[in-house]
Amino acid sequence: MKRIKSFIATLAIACAISGGIASTDIPSARADEVTRVRLGLGPYFDYQPWFLAHNLGLDKEQGIDLELTTITSIGTGIASMRQGSMEGVFSGLSVDFPFYKSVPSLRSWLITDQFAGFIVVGRKGQTDTFESLKAQIGAEKAKEQILNSFKGKTFSVVLSVREQMLGSAFSQVGMTTKDVKFADFPDDAQAALAFVKGVGDYYMGGLPQETKLLQSPDKFVNVGGQEILGPAGLWYTTIDSLEPWLQAHNDTALKLVAIWYRMMRYMKEKPDVVIPMLTKAINESAAASFTPDEVKASLTMLDFRTIEEAQKTQYDPNSDIYWKKAVDFYSTLNKEHLPDNFDPRVYDTAEALFNDFLKHKDLVDWVNSPLK
């Protein structure tokens, strides 16, 4: 479905000193000074806001010209960056793991969103849901009750893809995958079709199938997502670049962060403007035929965040969904792919860049200025 994330080596910000006062402003680009940034983006909802930002002219306001190309392979994007034909590529925090040994300069510098599409779908009237139980007995007890209720039940899934994640979730209450049954299918679509026809008590699969199932609330319900799955269900998508480019273009990277967060305000505050544009972008990018209503439904599975929201969640070490918890979990399962003495903060530097961005009042003020 989507696999994505990594960070970026800590970037140094030089403070210009003028009249004895430290300034964190980035010099504004002259009208004839435009920096080209070529991004290779996946055909997923996570990355379409870049197309919208370009169409709205947000890049030009920061003296940047985004050249956006849809690609389906992260490996292809990394190869293009090494050849010098791209500056950035779509990815994910744990998706980068297999590349670190062969491309040690790979860095992830922006978290675009949290993918919340890893959910368990159940049959209405035949299962409790995390949300309903949480209101009655609290989040922790609700999680335990839901997980324990899975014992002896059947999951319609692609087992090779979902077994590890479900096993990790079950382990939180001392269960294993042997405590449940599986109806195994070759792909998510076939598993969902069988589930609709009555096979299994629960379904877990791809975002398109989950979205369609939940559009029949009289039949199917969202039993729970990351709230019950634990760290295994915590998935962040990213934009990656190579360290030499980032070191040479720190100001550009900071401006790209600003462009992204201004676009997040459009996503939150002007949905009537954004949804039609987003529908057009994803249909062109993925050769699909989504309707605006289907796009709205799909967006409920993605958590795009404003500056303030990002501070309180993905970049707060005290948060249950702090980015490093996802990396720590998946790195334990993928040690054979990782360099010796793997340190996430060397490769995943989005938090460091985000904190540097917050020091630049001119960029933050631009993000927060009235939308057009």
GIUR-V876761 format. One record per helix or strand. SS is the DSSP state (~ for helix, > for strand). FROM is the first residue (numbers start at 1). LEN is the number of residues. Records with the same first field share a line. If there is no record, write none. Layout:
SS=FROM-LEN + FROM-LEN
//
This chain:
>=16-3 + 21-3 + 35-7 + 64-7 + 88-5 + 106-10 + 120-4 + 154-4 + 181-4 + 202-2 + 220-5 + 235-8 + 302-2 + 348-1
~=45-11 + 58-4 + 74-10 + 97-3 + 130-8 + 139-11 + 159-13 + 177-3 + 188-9 + 207-8 + 226-8 + 243-6 + 250-20 + 271-16 + 292-8 + 307-6 + 323-11 + 335-3 + 344-4 + 350-9 + 361-8
//
